[in-house]
Amino acid sequence: MRYSVYVDSYPDGRSMAHILDLPGCTAIGGTQEEALARLETAAEEYHLWLNSHGDYAVGPEEPGELKVVEVVEGAAPLTPGDAAALFSPEREPLDDATFARSMRLMAYARADLTVLVNSLLEDDQDRVADPKGITIHSLLDHIANAEEWYISRLGAADHPYHVEMNERFEEADIRVRLIAVREMAVRRLAVLTPEERTAVFTRAEYTDHPQEEWTARKVLRRFVEHEREHTAQITAMLERS
């Protein structure tokens, strides 16, 4: 089996490699070559991750050859606030099968995060930190904020679901807010119009990159990528502590 690989990178070489056929399967490196080398392991782990959720749509076999088919230079989502590339396949209309699969993957990623969150005492959220001083609570807050932000990319103005969520849950406990934001996101995604499933959006609000392009496919990809990334980060923090 051969997987097509898509890469976004900075001029200094820092890169993130993605297998779009395995949404949420990514690897980061100081160079493109480093990211690709790590992606081989990430693909193997991705198969195991799917299988751990009883999803055998992609079998447990070796991931096979990785072939770079597109490189977008000038941006990569390596730190909060960074722009992310819109890859060519993500300009295609969002079909029902891709939507349904994305929703399953989002549910798997959230289930993993929920297990971690439920294992924590309230004090642990601020006590456990990574070497840079980032706490678990700040990461959970970041995840909720990011999901709200991804949804806001799908149009020229905030959707009523988005406005309602802000009014009701902005100051809520982080566990409650994570649930509320995800419920809002699912409700919003469920009512995407045919035009919204096809359109390429740019939005100047809430970003330092007003020309960054978004589609429904890219939003769904970033939901899974982002949550898996930070769940792994929290897991590592807990293991160190």
PyMOL commands that set and color helices and strands:
alter all, ss='L'
color gray80, all
select helices_A, chain A and resi 32-52+88-91+96-118+124-127+136-152+160-169+174-190+194-198+216-240
alter helices_A, ss='H'
color red, helices_A
select strands_A, chain A and resi 2-9+15-19+25-29+65-73
alter strands_A, ss='S'
color yellow, strands_A
deselect
rebuild
show_as cartoon
